[in-house]
Amino acid sequence: MIDQRILDRKLEHIRIVVEEDVDFPDNCSKIYNGIRLIHQAYPGINLDDVDLSIDFLGYNLKYPIMITGMTGGNPGVKEINKMLALIADEYGIAIGVGSQRAMILHRNDDEIRRSYRVVRETARNVPVIGNIGANTLHDLSISEILDIVQYLEADALAIHFNPAQEAIQPEGDTRFSRNILDKIAELLDALPVPIIVKEVGNGLSYETVKKLHGVGINYFDVAGACGTNWILVEKYRSNNEVRKKIAEDLSNWGIPTPYAVVEARSAAPSSFIIASGGVWSGLRAVINIALGANMVGLAKPLIKNLMKGGIKQARLFMKTFIEEMRIVSFLIGVDNLDKLHRSPIVLPSDMLNYMKQRGLDHLVYGEARRFIK
Ligand SMILES: Cc1cc2nc3c(=O)[nH]c(=O)nc-3n(C[C@H](O)[C@H](O)[C@H](O)COP(=O)(O)O)c2cc1C
C-alpha cells in the first residue's frame, strides 16, 4: 500500500521551504561578520590560477561543494532532481538525494524509484550520495539498505540525524536510542561505500561526532544552525498549539555552522568534514574551509532558485557562488585547498569564549586543523 503521507510530506516540505520564511532568524550573520580572513594587497598569485579542485569518493571534483540531499520519492519531484543533477554535473560538484525511505516502502513502484535514479543517470561524472534517516534504521534490514544504495549506484550513503525536526513534526519519529550505533556499525561492514553522517540544520556536536567516529564513521556533514530551520518548517505544518509554542521558543536551537565545524574537526581530526547549514555564499564557504571543513554543502538556495526562476536562475546562483569562492581565495593569497586549510583566520571573542568553555580553544583546535588531509 502506498504511504501517501510520506509522498505528500515531501511536497509540503518543498513548498514551505521555498515559499515561507523558515530560516534561522539572523542566519548567523553576526558570527560570520566577526570571523576574519586576512586580505592580502599582494596576493602573490593570479586569480586565473586559483584551483579549488578536490578528490572525493574516487572523483576529482572541480570545486569542494555538494548539493546536499533534498528530494526524491514522488514522481512530481523527478524533474527537480534532474535539474539539480544537471547543475552538479555541469559544475563538477557532488550531489545527494533526499531520504530514500519511500523507495523501500514502495519497492515495486518504478516511478518512485526513478525519481531518485534520475540523479545518477544525469550526473555521471560526480559522486551521488544516497540518504536515509537514522531513526528509521530500526525498521530496515541491511539488504533493504544495500538495495537503495545499489539501485542509485551511490558513491556513499548519508545517514541523517534530525531529532529536533522529529520532536516538532506532527507525525515525528523520535527513536534515537543507543542501538542506532550498532546498526550503523553493521551497515559499515555490509556496504561497499562509505557512510556520511549528517544533521539537517541543528549541527553536529563534538560528542556526537566522537561517538560515531568511534564506530568507524569518517565522513561528517555538520549541517549547522544557520540556514534552513526544520523546527520552523515543522511549526508551519503543525496544528498543535503546544508544539507550535515550543517551536517558537526553540527557533534558534542548535550549533551554528562555524562552531559545528570546530566541534567536528576537534572530535575527529583526520575525518572528512562537510560544512553546511546556511553556507549560502562563496565567502561563507571559504571561511568554513579555512576553519577546518574539507568541503561545503548547500540545499535550500538551489531548490529555491530552481523553483522560482528555473534552471537558468539556479545556474546563475551556482556560478556566482563559485566565482565568489575563487575571488575570496585570491584575495587571501590562496590558490589551492591545501593552502586554504593553513591560511590565517581571526575568530571573534564570542567564538573563542565558546571554544574555550567547550575545551576546544584555539591551541587545541590549531592542533586538530593540522590533521586535515
Ligand atoms: C526541501 C528540502 C528537503 C530536504 N530533505 C532532506 C532529506 O530528505 N534528507 C536529509 O538528510 N536532508 C534533507 N534536507 C536537509 C539538507 O540536506 C540540509 O542539511 C539542510 O537544509 C541545511 O542546508 P541549507 O541551510 O543549505 O538548506 C532537506 C533540505 C531541503 C531544503
The ligand as a Gaussian input file, in Angstrom:
#p B3LYP/6-31G(d) Opt

LIG

0 1
 C       13.477000      20.873000       0.541000
 C       14.492000      20.197000       1.396000
 C       14.381000      18.843000       1.652000
 C       15.342000      18.178000       2.438000
 N       15.258000      16.820000       2.606000
 C       16.266000      16.167000       3.233000
 C       16.293000      14.742000       3.293000
 O       15.402000      14.050000       2.783000
 N       17.340000      14.144000       3.928000
 C       18.350000      14.883000       4.501000
 O       19.295000      14.316000       5.045000
 N       18.332000      16.224000       4.473000
 C       17.329000      16.884000       3.852000
 N       17.352000      18.251000       3.783000
 C       18.379000      18.986000       4.545000
 C       19.533000      19.452000       3.713000
 O       20.263000      18.378000       3.157000
 C       20.499000      20.330000       4.549000
 O       21.138000      19.529000       5.512000
 C       19.800000      21.458000       5.283000
 O       18.735000      22.007000       4.519000
 C       20.777000      22.580000       5.621000
 O       21.309000      23.164000       4.469000
 P       20.808000      24.589000       3.910000
 O       20.822000      25.526000       5.089000
 O       21.779000      24.938000       2.839000
 O       19.416000      24.394000       3.372000
 C       16.415000      18.918000       3.001000
 C       16.519000      20.289000       2.732000
 C       15.597000      20.928000       1.944000
 C       15.767000      22.407000       1.686000

